[in-house]
Amino acid sequence: MSRVWNFSAGPAALPQAVLERAQSEMLDWNGSGASVMEQSHRGKRFIQMAAQAEATLRELIGIPADYAVLFLQGGATQQFAQIPMNLAGEGDSADYIVSGHWSAKAVSEAAPYVRANVAASGAADDYLKLPARDTWRLDPHAAYVHYTPNETIHGVEFHDIPEVGAVPLVADMSSNILSEPLDITRFGLVYAGAQKNIGPSGLVVMVIRRDLLQRAGRPMARIFRYAEQAANDSMLNTPNTWGWYVAGLTFQWLQAQGGLAVMAERNQAKAGLLYRTIDSSGGYYRNPIEPSARSRMNVRFTLHDSALDAAFLEESEAAGLLALKGHKALGGMRASLYNAVPPEAVDALVAFMQDFAQRHG
Ligand SMILES: *Cc1c(COP(=O)(O)O)cnc(C)c1O
């Protein structure tokens, strides 16, 4: 069995070099005679590794000292609730830009903790385009503005950072973090579940402006409070040690690739090739998203006749192309092209699609 080209939406492909490094260190990590998973997070080795992972991430993105970096658990979904708990006080409201499945879920999970105001929504357009900026009804007194720069399921992406004035901008970057350079100073808080573009599931990486740690929020246990996590190096309790370690390896790998500008070019080229293939197929394949809002990370497409879907999936899998089935809510196909998906994988996918169209014309 050899490795396949993996287009999974998440948990998703990891760089082969990262997996090989983890494999080579599995039994004896860092001269310790045990794996990283088998030792105390309070030990010198782990603490050093954890700090190094943070330092590498800070260098990659260019995170200034007035931002804290947290390595949390519970997934992005837990953060949908924890963000209002921390950033909004009793009676506060927060603005939400709804551009697809995940930003809609962020609203419903936040609702018990804050007056979650849908300031703009693409629902009426079936999320095929982003809500036009002149329809946004932002409240200058909102506790924060939340949006989802890349909608993993709907395949729509913001290609610039919205201007929201003095209100802190909060972004769920689960499926596009580290895919391009990021001006973190435009944000109050950025968070990402790790399993798309960073590492294994069970880890959330968060970057938060330190002044937001002073917000009272609402009464809650220490474990939920970002300020406590920041003051305790994200080790109020046992962290996801394995996830943190693999994330650190991925950050190093990104540095070795040349950093985020290089990844941005590569990601643009990968997505560009796939969208061109779809657009030039004479309608055999279709992507429904308005071109200016197309995601570089998650490319949806349908076949001209859905009766061919089963054959497409069966034959693509046999050709070593994994996980092209679209999300069950939308049907069709989806190819996720995260950092760890190499250009060769997209070349193979495009060749398969052209060949399939010829054979099943
Ligand atoms: C996958 C995903 C989530 C959910 O992540 P969990 O870690 O499973 O909670 C949230 N937001 C976006 C944009 C995602 O892609």
The ligand as an ORCA input file, in Angstrom:
! r2SCAN-3c Opt
* xyz 0 1
  C     -13.667     22.147     10.579
  C     -14.098     23.518     10.931
  C     -14.680     23.822     12.167
  C     -14.987     22.770     13.209
  O     -13.820     22.340     13.820
  P     -13.853     21.343     15.059
  O     -12.421     21.335     15.473
  O     -14.352     20.029     14.557
  O     -14.738     21.897     16.098
  C     -15.018     25.132     12.438
  N     -14.785     26.104     11.531
  C     -14.235     25.859     10.329
  C     -14.008     26.972      9.364
  C     -13.866     24.552      9.999
  O     -13.312     24.304      8.801
*
